[in-house]
């Protein structure tokens, strides 16, 4: 990768590689590659050997799991400046989920074997990495709380507030992900999602214009969530 590329700064700011020194970061980048994916193109399948972890530069990657019944569960929607499959790297073996691009996507593939060799030879780096992973774990615990302790409406409102661009006028969110994918990610049925949107619209908390949702009263929505 070009050392002067804006992509490099994104990676440096990412929680996982932020623990690396300059020389360690350059060493990891020497074993990394950029991939460009078309909408619907797969990154890996559930059950594939786990050889890389990834950082999204642009686009959206869907992580999902297919149950024995054939039912699909969306586990995460990975957006720019976020990693995925890093936990699978430490567990070894095979990917427990599949990953595919929801839209035109660019990502960085980082070599698991090389990164793990780097960790084995550097105890200080392991400590720094444990610190950053612990912070990430706390964020995931909060997300589990949101999925288990909050109603479907609260989850949806929380999702919309998370996607709200800072300083957006009017306060609006583009649903660039299909509604059934959002519903699966939030652990609700698509028809439940539609009912919640209709209820929020009836209460004039939001307006829906095709793929855009305008948040009419952000303060009230924050209190609701």
C-alpha positions as CSV (number, residue, x, y, z in Angstrom):
1,X,0.0,0.0,0.0
2,X,1.1,3.6,-0.7
3,X,2.5,5.0,2.6
4,X,1.1,8.4,1.7
5,X,-2.5,7.1,1.0
6,X,-5.4,8.3,3.1
7,X,-6.2,4.7,3.6
8,X,-3.0,4.3,5.7
9,X,-4.3,6.9,8.2
10,X,-7.6,5.1,8.5
11,X,-5.8,1.9,9.4
12,X,-3.6,3.7,11.9
13,X,-6.6,5.1,13.6
14,X,-8.4,1.7,13.8
15,X,-8.5,0.2,17.3
16,X,-6.5,-2.9,16.4
17,X,-3.5,-1.4,14.7
18,X,-3.4,1.7,16.8
19,X,-1.4,-0.4,19.3
20,X,1.5,-0.9,16.8
21,X,4.7,1.1,16.7
22,X,5.6,2.8,13.4
23,X,7.9,-0.1,12.4
24,X,5.4,-2.7,13.5
25,X,2.7,-1.0,11.5
26,X,4.9,-0.9,8.3
27,X,5.7,-4.6,8.8
28,X,2.0,-5.5,8.9
29,X,1.2,-3.3,5.9
30,X,3.9,-5.1,3.9
31,X,1.8,-8.3,4.2
32,X,-1.6,-6.5,3.5
33,X,-3.5,-6.0,0.3
34,X,-6.5,-3.9,-0.8
35,X,-9.6,-5.6,-2.3
36,X,-12.4,-4.0,-4.3
37,X,-15.7,-5.8,-4.2
38,X,-18.9,-5.4,-6.3
39,X,-22.3,-5.4,-4.6
40,X,-23.2,-8.9,-3.5
41,X,-19.6,-10.2,-3.9
42,X,-18.4,-12.5,-1.1
43,X,-15.4,-11.9,1.1
44,X,-15.5,-15.4,2.6
45,X,-18.0,-18.2,3.3
46,X,-19.1,-19.6,6.6
47,X,-16.8,-22.5,7.3
48,X,-13.9,-21.3,5.1
49,X,-10.4,-21.5,6.6
50,X,-9.6,-18.3,8.5
51,X,-6.6,-16.8,6.8
52,X,-7.2,-13.0,7.0
53,X,-8.9,-10.3,9.0
54,X,-10.2,-7.2,7.4
55,X,-10.6,-3.4,7.6
56,X,-13.3,-1.6,5.7
57,X,-12.2,1.5,3.8
58,X,-15.4,2.2,2.0
59,X,-18.8,0.5,1.6
60,X,-20.7,-1.9,3.8
61,X,-20.0,-5.6,4.6
62,X,-22.7,-7.9,5.9
63,X,-21.7,-10.6,8.3
64,X,-24.3,-13.4,8.6
65,X,-24.8,-16.9,9.7
66,X,-27.0,-19.6,8.1
67,X,-28.7,-21.8,10.7
68,X,-29.2,-25.6,10.0
69,X,-32.8,-24.7,9.2
70,X,-31.6,-22.5,6.4
71,X,-32.6,-19.3,8.2
72,X,-30.3,-16.4,7.8
73,X,-29.2,-14.2,10.8
74,X,-27.4,-10.9,10.1
75,X,-24.8,-10.7,12.8
76,X,-23.3,-7.3,11.9
77,X,-23.1,-4.5,9.3
78,X,-19.5,-3.4,9.1
79,X,-19.0,0.1,7.9
80,X,-15.8,2.1,7.0
81,X,-13.1,2.4,9.7
82,X,-14.1,-0.9,11.3
83,X,-12.5,-4.3,11.4
84,X,-14.1,-7.7,11.0
85,X,-13.0,-11.3,11.5
86,X,-10.2,-10.3,13.9
87,X,-11.7,-12.5,16.7
88,X,-11.7,-15.5,14.4
89,X,-8.0,-14.9,13.9
90,X,-7.3,-15.5,17.5
91,X,-9.5,-18.5,17.7
92,X,-8.0,-20.1,14.6
93,X,-9.8,-22.7,12.5
94,X,-12.6,-21.5,10.2
95,X,-14.8,-18.4,9.9
96,X,-18.1,-18.9,11.9
97,X,-20.0,-16.5,9.6
98,X,-20.0,-15.5,6.0
99,X,-19.1,-12.0,4.8
100,X,-20.3,-10.2,1.6
101,X,-20.4,-6.7,0.3
102,X,-23.8,-4.9,0.4
103,X,-22.5,-2.2,-2.0
104,X,-19.4,-1.3,-3.8
105,X,-16.7,-1.9,-1.2
106,X,-13.0,-1.4,-0.6
107,X,-11.3,-3.2,2.2
108,X,-7.8,-4.2,3.4
109,X,-7.0,-7.8,3.9
110,X,-4.4,-8.5,6.6
111,X,-2.6,-11.7,6.9
112,X,-3.4,-13.7,10.1
113,X,-0.3,-15.8,10.2
114,X,2.1,-12.9,9.9
115,X,0.2,-10.8,12.5
116,X,0.2,-13.7,15.0
117,X,3.9,-14.2,14.5
118,X,4.5,-10.5,15.3
119,X,2.5,-10.9,18.5
120,X,4.4,-14.0,19.6
121,X,7.7,-12.2,19.4
122,X,6.6,-9.1,21.3
123,X,5.2,-9.2,24.8
124,X,4.8,-5.4,25.0
125,X,2.7,-5.4,21.9
126,X,0.5,-8.1,23.3
127,X,-0.2,-6.0,26.4
128,X,-1.0,-2.9,24.2
129,X,-3.3,-5.0,22.1
130,X,-5.1,-6.5,25.1
131,X,-5.8,-3.0,26.3
132,X,-7.4,-2.0,22.9
133,X,-9.3,-5.3,22.7
134,X,-10.7,-4.8,26.2
135,X,-12.1,-1.4,25.2
136,X,-13.7,-3.1,22.1
137,X,-15.2,-5.8,24.3
138,X,-16.9,-3.3,26.6
139,X,-18.5,-1.8,23.4
140,X,-19.8,-5.2,22.4
141,X,-21.2,-5.9,25.9
142,X,-23.2,-2.7,25.6
143,X,-24.4,-3.8,22.2
144,X,-25.6,-7.1,23.7
145,X,-27.4,-5.2,26.4
146,X,-29.2,-3.1,23.7
147,X,-30.3,-6.3,21.9
148,X,-31.5,-8.1,25.0
149,X,-32.8,-5.4,27.3
150,X,-34.5,-3.0,24.9
151,X,-37.7,-3.2,22.9
152,X,-37.7,-3.4,19.1
153,X,-38.6,0.3,18.9
154,X,-35.7,1.2,21.2
155,X,-33.3,-0.8,19.1
156,X,-34.5,0.8,15.9
157,X,-34.2,4.3,17.3
158,X,-30.8,3.5,18.6
159,X,-29.8,2.3,15.2
160,X,-31.1,5.4,13.5
161,X,-29.3,7.7,16.0
162,X,-26.0,5.8,15.4
163,X,-26.3,6.3,11.7
164,X,-27.1,10.0,12.0
165,X,-24.3,12.0,10.4
166,X,-22.8,14.7,12.7
167,X,-24.2,18.1,12.0
168,X,-26.7,16.8,9.4
169,X,-29.3,19.4,8.4
170,X,-32.0,18.3,8.4
171,X,-31.3,15.4,10.8
172,X,-31.7,12.5,8.3
173,X,-30.5,9.0,7.8
174,X,-30.2,7.2,4.4
175,X,-31.3,3.6,4.6
176,X,-28.6,2.3,2.2
177,X,-29.2,-1.2,3.6
178,X,-32.3,-3.2,2.8
179,X,-35.0,-3.1,5.5
180,X,-35.0,-6.9,5.9
181,X,-31.2,-6.8,6.6
182,X,-31.7,-4.0,9.2
183,X,-34.5,-6.0,10.8
184,X,-32.3,-9.1,11.1
185,X,-29.5,-7.1,12.5
186,X,-31.8,-5.7,15.2
187,X,-33.3,-9.1,16.0
188,X,-36.8,-8.2,14.8
189,X,-39.1,-9.3,12.0
190,X,-39.3,-7.1,8.9
191,X,-43.1,-6.6,9.5
192,X,-42.3,-5.5,13.0
193,X,-39.8,-3.0,11.6
194,X,-42.4,-1.6,9.3
195,X,-44.9,-1.3,12.1
196,X,-42.4,0.6,14.3
197,X,-41.6,3.0,11.5
198,X,-45.3,3.6,10.9
199,X,-45.8,4.3,14.6
200,X,-42.9,6.7,14.9
201,X,-44.2,8.5,11.8
202,X,-47.7,8.7,13.2
203,X,-46.3,10.3,16.3
204,X,-44.4,12.8,14.0
205,X,-41.1,11.8,15.5
206,X,-39.9,10.8,12.0
207,X,-40.8,11.3,8.3
208,X,-40.0,8.7,5.7
209,X,-39.1,9.7,2.1
210,X,-38.3,6.6,0.1
211,X,-34.8,5.6,1.3
212,X,-34.4,8.6,3.7
213,X,-35.7,9.0,7.2
214,X,-35.9,12.5,8.7
215,X,-35.6,12.6,12.5
216,X,-38.0,15.4,13.4
217,X,-37.2,15.5,17.1
218,X,-33.7,14.1,17.9
219,X,-33.9,15.0,21.6
220,X,-37.2,13.1,22.0
221,X,-35.8,10.1,20.2
222,X,-32.8,10.1,22.4
223,X,-35.0,10.0,25.5
224,X,-37.0,7.2,24.0
225,X,-33.9,5.1,23.3
